[in-house]
Amino acid sequence: MNILQLKYIVAIVENDFNITQASKELFISQPALSKCVTQIEKDVNLLVFERHKGRLSGLTSDGQIIFEHAKKIIADYDELMRIIELRSRTEEGEVVIGIPPLVITALFADFLNSIKEKNPGVRIKVQEQGGHILDEMMEDEKLNFAVLVDSDKANDSRYVSFPVHIGEYAMYMGVENPLARKKTLKWSDLNGSSIGIVDESYTTYHLFQRYIIENGIRLNSIYTAYSSDYLFATIRNEKNMTIMPSDILGIFDMKGIVAVTFEIPVKWVISFVYRKKNSYTSAEKYLIDSFRSYFK
């Protein structure tokens, strides 16, 4: 029994077993539909319809079971065809997405390349900025989407926000640093340390400053830089450290470097954020669907 035969059965029932009316709805002739009914019953070796004086008058018990399942199957089939139609369309257009540089390298390089290859008609323009700046650009509607660290947009009714990755921060230091021998760190261990950190344009800077204040930490010195590469180079001096996510372990040369996480983990939460709208372009829908599918 195929999907067309199931549709014939449902149409006949929904037209009160009136073959003539059902045939008009199905755009086939009445004799052809009658012949199909006979063929269906022959194929399944069951009586599907009850008859009175040669006319269809109801469903048999077997027919009732077939009818109930047919409705579900047709609904699922129609939904599948709708999805296939949407997926087969060629999305086109440009979208602008903001992502912090280190986040791109650690998490999104392969993802962005794959979705570009799958649909070259969608032009994805990436703005590499610190998360603090990207947050402001979202407010100013200069971005279609943003990937943000420690975002509070989930609590803002104007936005859709969902986490795509959860990691944790670590302190990176040279193997000669006294703290390098510890398995985990307490915030109090940082007292008197010299720490390099990304500058104020990054959310990590503001997150770190909050932890320092909340834990009453007194640092020997703190220095900032926009470039994570530069910060990583400075920690080969045994006196210096920097805070970065654990996910970067495969990015930098870790020779002579140790990463020590915190006793109470400091979460590195990455969220995909976009503004709520009544409608989205096909390119925007493509990127939203890609993110949701890839980062389940």
N, C-alpha and C positions, 0 to 999 in steps of 0.2 A: 504494500500500500504506500503510495507516494503522497507528497504534500498536497498535490492538486486534488487527489481523491478525498483527502481529509477535508479540504475546503468545500468540496461538493456536499459532503455529508452535513457539515455545519450550516451551509447555506440553505439546504433543504429544511433542516430542523427550524432554523431561525425564520423561515418563511412559512411556518405552520404546515409543513409537508406538501406545500403547493409547488409541484414540479414546474408548472408554467412560470410562476413568479420567480422561483429560484433560478431558472434558466435565464431570465431577463437580467437578473442581478449578476449572473456569472458570464453573461455575453456569449452563451452557446444556445443552440436550439433545444427545444423541449425533448424531441426524440433522442438527441445525442445524450442529454443528461439522463434520460430513462435508461438508455443503453449502458451508461457508465455505472448506474446504480446496480444493474444486473451483474456487470463485470466485477464490481467491488465485492459483492456477496460471493461470487464465484471464486475470486482470488483468496478471500479469507476463509472460505468454506463455512460461513456463518450467515444466518439471516440477520440483517442489520435493521431492517424496517418491517413493521407490521403493516398488513394490507387489509382493506375492506372494499369489497366489490372492485378489485383491481387497482385501487388507488392507495397511495401511501397514507397511513393514518397515525403512525406513531413509531416509537423505537422499541425494539425487543430489549430484553435485559442485556444481551451482548452488545446491542447497538448503543445502549445508554453508556456502557463503559467506554466504547470506542469514541462516542461523541464527547464525553468529558475529557478524555485524553487528547482528542483532536484539537479542542479549543486551546489547551495549554501548549501543545506542540506548534500550532499556528502562531500563537502569540510570541513564542520564543523564536520561531523562524523569521517572523516579520521584524523583530528587534535585531536579530542577527543581520538581516539584509540592510537594515537602516545603518548599523554600525559599519558594515562593509562599504556601503555607499559613501559614508562620511570619510572613512579611512582612505578610500581610493581617490578622493579628490586631491588635486595638487594644490597644497597651500602655498601662498605666495605673500611676500611682503617683508618688511623689516621690523625687527623688535630690538629694543635696547635694554640690556640687562647689566646691572652693576654687580661686580664681584670683587672682593678684596684680593690683591695679588697672590698672597700666600694660600688663600682658600682655593683659588683656581688651580694652582700647582698641585696642591695636596689632594684635591677631591674631584675637580671638574674638567680637567684637560681631556680625558678620554671621552667623557660624556658629551661635551660640546662638539668634539670632532665627530662622534658617531651620529648625532642628530643633524649635523650639517651634511654629512654624507647621505643620510637617508632622505633628506628633503632639501636639495640645494636651492629650491625656490624660496625658502625662508632664509632671509639674510639676518644673521644674529650679530649685532654690534655689541661688543663687550666694553664696558667702562670699568677700568681697573682703578679703584680708589679705596681708601680706608673705609671701614664700615660706618664710622661716624659721619663722614661726608656723604656716603651713599644714602644713609637715612635721611639726611637733609635734602638730597636730590629727589628722593621719593616724595617727600612732603611738597616739594616744588613742582612735582609732576614732570620731572626731566627724564625719568626712567619708566619703562613699562614694567620691569621686574627688578628685584634685587635679591641677592643672597647675603643675608646679614648674620652677624655673630651676636649672640645674646640679645636678640631683638625683643622689644616689648610690643611689637605690632599685633601679636595675637590677642592683645587686650584692647585693640583699637577697632571699633566696628566699621571703620572705613576700609579695612584691609582684609585680605585673605592671607593667612600665614600658617605654614606647616613645617615641622622639622624634617630635614633631609639627612642630617647626620648629628650624632652626639659622640663626642670624644672627651678628652680632658687635657688640661694644661700640665706642663712639666717645666722644671727649671733645668736649663742646659748650662753646663760648666765644663771646664777642663778637668782631666783626671787628677790633677794635682790639687784641685780645690778641696779644702777640708770637708765640705759637705758632700763631695762625690762618693764618699764611702757609706753614706746613709741609704737605706732602702726606700724610705719615704721621708718627706719633710713636714715639719710643723711651720706655721708662719713665723713663729718666734725664732726659728733657725736663721731667718733672713736678717735679723738685727745686726747692724754693722757691716752689711754686705754692700758691694758696688754692683748695681744692676742696670743693664741696658734694656730698653723696651721700645717698641714701635711708638711713633709720635702721636700727638693728640688727634690726628685724623682717623685713627683706628679705635674701634670699640675696645680692643684689648687693653689699651692704655688706660681708659676710664675704669674698666673693670679692675685692673691691677691697683690703681690708686684707691679705689673703694675698699679693696681687701687690706691694703696697707693701713688705711685710716681705721677701719673697723677692728683690726688686730693690734693697733698701737705700735706698729713697727717703725723703728728708727734706722734708716739706711745710712751708710757712710756716704754714698753718692748714687745718683740716678741720672742716666743720660739717655737721650732719645734719638731715633733715626727713622727715616721713612723706609729704608731698605732693610729687609730681613737678612739679606746676604751680608751686609756690613755688620749687623749686630752679631751674627753668628761668627764672623771673623774675630771680633773683639774678645770672645770668651775663651780663646786659646790662651789668653793671659789668665793665670790661675786665680787672680783676684776678682775677675768679672764673671757675671752670670746673665742670662736672659731668660725670659718666660715666653714659651711658644707652645703650641699644641703638640701632643705626642704623635699626631698623624704625619708630621714632617720628617720622621726618622729616615725615610727612604729618599729624601730630597737632597739633604746636605751631606757633606763628607763628615762622617762621625768619628773619624780617626782621632783619638786623643780626647774625645768629647763624651760626656756622660749625661743622660737625661734622668732626672729624679722627679717622680710625681709626688703629689701632696698626700699626706696621711688621710685627710678629708678631701676627697677629689674635688678639684675645681673644674666644673663642666665647661666644655667647649661646644656650645649648641649652635648649629648652623640651620637657618630657616630660609625657605623660599617664600618671598613676599610679593604680593601685587595688589593693586587697588581694586576694590569692588566696582563693577560697572554693569550696566544693563545688558551690554553685549560686548563681545570681543571679536577682533579680526580673526581670520582663519589662521594667520601666522601666530597670533597670541594664543589661540586655542591649541595649536600644535605644540607650542613650548610648554604650556600648562600640562597637557596630556603627557608629554615626554617626561617631565619632571615627576609627575605622579606615578607613572609606570616604572621609571628607572629607580626611584627612591621609595619603594613601597614601605 
